[in-house]
Amino acid sequence: MIDMTGKTLLVTGGGGGIGAACVRLAVELGGKVVLHDVRAGGAGEKLAQELGADKVRFVAADLSDGANVPKLWQEALAFQGRLDVLVNNAGIYEPADVSYDFAKWEKAWHRTLEICLVAPGHLCREAIDSFIPQGGGIIVNIASRAGFRGDDPDYMHYAAAKGGVVAMTRTIARGYGKQGITCFAVAPGFVNTALNKGFFDQYGIQGAADTIPLGEVAEPIDVARTVMFLASGHAKHATGTTVHINGASYVH
Ligand SMILES: NC(=O)c1ccc[n+]([C@@H]2O[C@H](COP(=O)([O-])OP(=O)(O)OC[C@H]3O[C@@H](n4cnc5c(N)ncnc54)[C@H](O)[C@@H]3O)[C@@H](O)[C@H]2O)c1
């Protein structure tokens, strides 16, 4: 049912757990991918090499500085001359505890907001600018359960950023539907990726699974399948919505 032939996607954070699953699935479904990651020489570039230069182009950009976004978009456009889908996936999960001194606290807030909200916003701007003249395009923003339910106290900045991603998604869907642009959010709960290393090291993966009615942590492919469904265009009339992938740990 899902065929990405003829579509080119930009997947940010494409070397990470969820991003890599999205890249692999997009290629498997016939699409071409610009695989972005923070730096060259890591898992992202290696995956791009494995999948082949005719299907995947690697582009590096540090999204902690939003000024890197316009160049990233131009490099991504250059691969196939157009982009059909933006998957805003790159993210970090770094604590900011109220016990931190102010300078450390403020730095953590800015870094999380920059990578998880501001850079995705800049990328949405670039996408809208390119999608309007070409008659449309699809944006899939990776949010989080935290953006709805809230998170632990030392991740209030992360929850705030992800809540912002949801509000941004809804606004884009409302504002640009008539120009053929659809925009979705995907909100995972616990996913088996390096992002949760701290939690898994402390409580084990079973510790996370125990908090989930489904009894297991989602795998990156569980998120990637939903992302590709949304990116395929089959869910056009669901624009503006969020798909929750959390094993009923927070039913919204
Ligand atoms: N894993 C989960 O449980 C979970 C839950 C909810 C939401 N999410 C979201 O899913 C997305 C993907 O996370 P993941 O679990 O695959 O994590 P991950 O750590 O495996 O991957 C994150 C990716 O983002 C990239 N990245 C980090 N800092 C960057 C920077 N400064 N500039 C550019 N890229 C940068 C990393 O290099 C990596 O490729 C994130 O937005 C995350 O917030 C994850």
The ligand as an ORCA input file, in Angstrom:
! r2SCAN-3c Opt
* xyz 0 1
  N      13.444      7.331     22.206
  C      12.327      7.739     22.795
  O      11.859      7.123     23.757
  C      11.624      8.963     22.295
  C      10.404      9.278     22.864
  C       9.721     10.403     22.430
  C      10.259     11.194     21.437
  N      11.471     10.873     20.905
  C      12.005     11.759     19.873
  O      12.368     11.012     18.738
  C      13.408     11.689     18.041
  C      14.526     10.721     17.718
  O      15.080     10.246     18.925
  P      15.793      8.822     19.083
  O      15.105      8.130     20.171
  O      15.953      8.163     17.777
  O      17.197      9.302     19.671
  P      18.695      9.062     19.184
  O      19.549      9.649     20.258
  O      18.907      7.644     18.796
  O      18.795      9.945     17.865
  C      18.786     11.357     17.916
  C      19.380     11.896     16.624
  O      19.424     13.334     16.709
  C      20.735     13.753     16.357
  N      21.139     14.985     17.024
  C      21.397     15.162     18.348
  N      21.871     16.397     18.560
  C      21.907     17.009     17.349
  C      22.335     18.285     16.921
  N      22.854     19.183     17.770
  N      22.256     18.584     15.614
  C      21.774     17.677     14.741
  N      21.361     16.449     15.071
  C      21.439     16.117     16.382
  C      21.631     12.600     16.815
  O      22.917     12.669     16.203
  C      20.807     11.407     16.388
  O      20.989     11.105     15.023
  C      13.833     12.859     18.936
  O      13.224     14.046     18.471
  C      13.265     12.477     20.288
  O      13.018     13.589     21.101
  C      12.162      9.777     21.302
*
